[in-house]
Amino acid sequence: MFSLRELYKIGKGPSSSHTMGPYKAAQLFAGRHPDAARFEVVLYGSLAATGKGHMTDVAITEALSPTAPVTILWQPFHFLEYHPNGMLFKAFGPEDRLLEEWTVYSIGGGALSEGPGKDMAQGGDVYQMNTLTEIINWCEANGRQLWEYVDLCEGPEIWDYLMEIWNAMKASVERGLEAEGRLPGPLNLSRKAAVYHVKALGYQPNLRTRGLVFAYALAVSEENASGGIIVTAPTCGSSGVIPGVLYHLAKGHNFSDTKILHALATAGLIGNVVKHNASISGAEVGCQGEVGVACAMASGAACQLFGCSPYQIEYAAEMGLEHHLGMTCDPVCGLVQIPCIERNAFAACRALDSNIYSAFSDGHHRISFDHVVEVMKRTGKDLPSLYKETSAGGLALNYRQ
């Protein structure tokens, strides 16, 4: 598995796979052809189907146009074999001579791949164990916690990086709570985080807790939807879940930054297992791979904060993902707004419920997290393409304002 630096990334919304990934690919291609006369980019499958709503063309143009003019072609019904988020970059020189063709895929969370076994990550494999079962067995044998395995594999410098991630998450919550008004796009959707936050403060503690978690998760998701700076956790579309949970717990229980960083490391390990063994791309496996995985990560992080054992953490993560199995990715108008924003808020609360349920147990249960990851992968493959970020089915079908 790759470093957590490849999972947690600070960048602009609204979509890690449709905005951040294509922007990064375009930057790399422009760097290889500084003297190009023009560029041509073909977007395939899901990238083409919802690219306008996700501002894929804007991101690519922003990266390429300082070097040369760019033409973007859309092929929403043509799916390349390796991944539904395929791109073909072409660079042309003098007399319109083709300089290079490059096929690349945006595989989720801002990550890129050139095909099977060719993921483009810096530093190569960092983690020798790739399943949560293996890692928990190591923890049991060595008397360690999950975050200690991260420390062992990544080295002490990972904590400075995770501090940057935590600061960026807090900032996205706080900006989102201050912002009001309409989100960009044709849905004319109003921001809700500020209102939810004010209303939550007026309730008694039992309802206030839920209201505040809603507000914090909404704040980040609305920042993402407006193209603000957020952290992929594991994706832009699911970026509100972990900050919503951790910000609430940090404020409500006075957890130190060190404790929060340990929780982020634990959450990252959980997300990494899914990314390595299945997918975090909504275009490949549906929203179960985005919001479902974010819920699993947040569930494990909460358990870590409250002193649960590795077995209880694994159980909480398993429940967080299991109860999102089969969730479709069907963004209305191709925007990361409906149903994405509300899903982040509900998943944040479900993560807290998973933590509580697991904490009452001894951590032993029948279905392992790794088994649920495999089931999620198979379920995602079985979902028709119209339910995987194409806006051709589900809630997006025949939507009327």
Secondary structure by P-SEA (a helix, b strand, c coil): cccccccccccccccccccaaaaaaaaaaaaacccccbbbbbbcccccccccccaaaaaaaaaccccbbbbbbbbcccccccccbbbbbbbbcccccccbbbbbbbcccccccccccccccccccccccccaaaaaaaaaaccccaaaaaaaacccaaaaaaaaaaaaaaaaaaaaaaccccccccccccccaaaaaaaaaaccaaaaaaaaaaaaaaaaaaaaaaccccccccccccccaaaaaaaaaaaaccccaaaaaaaaaaaaaaaaaaaacccccccccccccaaaaaaaaaaaaaaaaacccaaaaaaaaaaaaaaaccccccccccccccaaaaaaaaaaaaaaaaaaaaaaccccccccaaaaaaaaaaaaaaccccccccccccccccccc
